[in-house]
Structures are given as C-alpha cells and as structure tokens.
Amino acid sequence: MKKSPFHEYGNATLRLEIASGALVTDPTTGNVKPIAQTIEFWALLKSKPSKDDMKLREMAGVDVASVYVEGWLIGAINSGVVQGLETAFFPEGIRVPLEIEAEVDRRAGRLQILPGVASPYGVDRYTGQKIFGYFSHRKGA
C-alpha cells in the first residue's frame, strides 16, 4: 500500500456525507429518502494568503472570519486507519463546490471546498487530490 508523501503531516479530518444507494421510508411522513453514508478523509491543509482573496470570498459567499486553505487528501480513514494513496480522492460523482464537516488542527468547523483543476503534470496520482477552500471553525469547538 503506497502512502501519500504528506501522510505524516496530516492535520485535518474531513467528513463527506453521500447517499449509500439504499433507501428508507420515513415513518412520520411516508417519504422515501436515501440512507446517508459518511466517508472520512485524512488531509493536509495549510492556510495560504491569496491576492485574490476578497474576490474568491465574494464568489464563494463565505464568512469574513473564515480562513483560506489549500492542501491534499492523504487517504480515506477506515476503522481509524488511514488507507493508501489510491483512496486519496473524492468518490466519482462528487462535485464541487461543496461544504462538509471538518476538523482542522483539532478545531471543528465547516470546510467549503472550491473548484480546482488536476495537475497538468499528472502528479495527483503521487500526491492525492489537491483541494482549496475556506475553513470556518465553530465557536466553542
């Protein structure tokens, strides 16, 4: 199992909630809805000032107190163990922008992930998926 070069520097847990494919009927309303499944990822995120920060904030509609971060997915977490580099990508069909639960440097909050592009040099298969976004930590968390 090949590991990400950032494995030992990880500082964030990202929780992505997706539909599992199974359906359940709500007993109160009778509505059928998908059963959610949570996938956790280990990631390296670092704050990075951007000259275009105000324009990005306006486009993304984020809180002024949020922090712009960039980094890489390191791997999916399964039973508390970070998996190999082959799991360092969001599942097929996940589209950005999206907002997910995250814990960065032991602070809980929300991460708004912005659209990005894969490296033209094909390094993603060695580094994991590159991600960009805004992290807003919850007060008291």
C-alpha positions as CSV (number, residue, x, y, z in Angstrom):
1,M,0.0,0.0,0.0
2,K,1.6,3.2,-1.2
3,K,1.3,6.2,1.1
4,S,0.9,9.9,0.3
5,P,4.1,11.9,0.7
6,F,2.1,14.1,3.1
7,H,1.0,11.2,5.3
8,E,3.0,12.2,8.4
9,Y,1.9,15.9,8.1
10,G,-1.8,15.4,8.1
11,N,-3.7,17.8,10.3
12,A,-7.4,17.5,9.2
13,T,-10.2,15.1,9.2
14,L,-12.9,15.7,6.5
15,R,-16.3,14.1,6.7
16,L,-18.1,13.7,3.4
17,E,-21.7,12.5,3.6
18,I,-23.0,10.7,0.5
19,A,-26.1,8.6,-0.4
20,S,-25.3,4.9,0.2
21,G,-27.7,3.7,-2.6
22,A,-30.1,2.2,-0.1
23,L,-33.5,3.8,0.6
24,V,-35.6,4.1,3.8
25,T,-39.1,5.2,4.3
26,D,-39.7,7.9,6.9
27,P,-42.3,6.5,9.3
28,T,-43.7,10.0,10.1
29,T,-44.1,11.4,6.5
30,G,-44.0,8.3,4.4
31,N,-41.4,9.9,2.2
32,V,-38.7,7.7,0.8
33,K,-35.2,9.0,1.2
34,P,-31.6,7.8,0.7
35,I,-29.6,6.5,3.6
36,A,-26.6,8.6,4.2
37,Q,-23.1,7.2,4.5
38,T,-20.2,9.2,5.9
39,I,-16.7,8.8,4.4
40,E,-13.8,10.3,6.4
41,F,-10.6,11.5,4.8
42,W,-7.3,12.4,6.4
43,A,-5.8,15.6,4.8
44,L,-3.1,18.1,5.0
45,L,-4.5,21.7,5.0
46,K,-2.5,24.9,5.3
47,S,-3.6,28.5,5.4
48,K,-2.4,30.5,2.5
49,P,-2.9,34.1,1.8
50,S,-4.2,34.9,-1.7
51,K,-4.0,38.1,-3.6
52,D,-7.5,37.3,-5.0
53,D,-8.9,36.5,-1.5
54,M,-11.7,39.1,-1.5
55,K,-12.8,38.2,-5.0
56,L,-12.8,34.5,-4.0
57,R,-14.7,35.2,-0.8
58,E,-17.4,37.1,-2.7
59,M,-17.8,34.4,-5.3
60,A,-17.9,31.6,-2.8
61,G,-20.1,33.6,-0.4
62,V,-18.0,32.8,2.7
63,D,-17.8,34.3,6.1
64,V,-15.2,37.0,6.6
65,A,-13.8,35.1,9.7
66,S,-13.1,32.0,7.6
67,V,-9.5,31.1,6.6
68,Y,-8.4,30.2,3.1
69,V,-6.7,26.8,3.0
70,E,-5.0,24.6,0.4
71,G,-3.8,21.1,0.7
72,W,-4.2,17.5,-0.3
73,L,-6.3,14.5,0.6
74,I,-4.0,11.9,2.1
75,G,-6.4,8.9,2.2
76,A,-9.7,7.6,3.4
77,I,-10.0,6.6,7.0
78,N,-11.3,3.1,7.6
79,S,-11.7,1.8,11.2
80,G,-9.3,4.6,12.4
81,V,-6.6,3.7,9.9
82,V,-5.6,5.9,7.0
83,Q,-5.7,3.9,3.8
84,G,-3.3,4.1,0.9
85,L,-2.8,6.8,-1.7
86,E,-5.4,5.2,-4.0
87,T,-8.1,6.4,-1.6
88,A,-6.8,10.0,-1.6
89,F,-9.6,11.2,-4.0
90,F,-13.2,12.1,-3.6
91,P,-15.5,9.4,-4.9
92,E,-16.7,9.6,-8.6
93,G,-19.7,11.8,-8.9
94,I,-18.8,14.2,-6.1
95,R,-19.0,17.7,-7.5
96,V,-17.5,20.9,-6.1
97,P,-18.2,23.4,-4.7
98,L,-19.4,21.6,-1.7
99,E,-19.5,22.2,2.1
100,I,-18.5,19.5,4.5
101,E,-17.8,18.9,8.2
102,A,-14.1,19.1,9.1
103,E,-11.7,19.2,12.0
104,V,-8.5,21.1,11.3
105,D,-5.8,21.3,13.9
106,R,-8.3,19.8,16.4
107,R,-10.8,22.6,15.7
108,A,-14.3,21.6,14.5
109,G,-16.0,23.5,11.8
110,R,-17.1,23.6,8.1
111,L,-14.9,23.4,5.0
112,Q,-16.2,25.0,1.8
113,I,-14.3,23.3,-1.0
114,L,-13.9,25.3,-4.2
115,P,-13.5,24.0,-7.7
116,G,-9.9,23.3,-8.8
117,V,-8.2,21.6,-11.6
118,A,-6.0,18.5,-11.6
119,S,-2.3,19.0,-12.1
120,P,-1.3,19.1,-15.8
121,Y,1.8,17.1,-14.9
122,G,-0.1,14.1,-13.6
123,V,1.3,14.3,-10.1
124,D,-2.1,13.8,-8.4
125,R,-1.6,10.0,-8.5
126,Y,1.5,10.6,-6.3
127,T,0.2,13.3,-4.1
128,G,-3.5,12.7,-3.8
129,Q,-6.3,15.1,-4.7
130,K,-5.4,18.8,-4.3
131,I,-8.1,20.8,-2.6
132,F,-8.8,24.5,-2.0
133,G,-11.4,26.2,0.2
134,Y,-12.4,28.2,3.2
135,F,-12.5,26.8,6.7
136,S,-14.8,28.3,9.4
137,H,-14.4,26.9,12.9
138,R,-17.3,26.7,15.3
139,K,-17.1,28.9,18.3
140,G,-16.6,26.8,21.4
141,A,-15.5,23.8,19.5
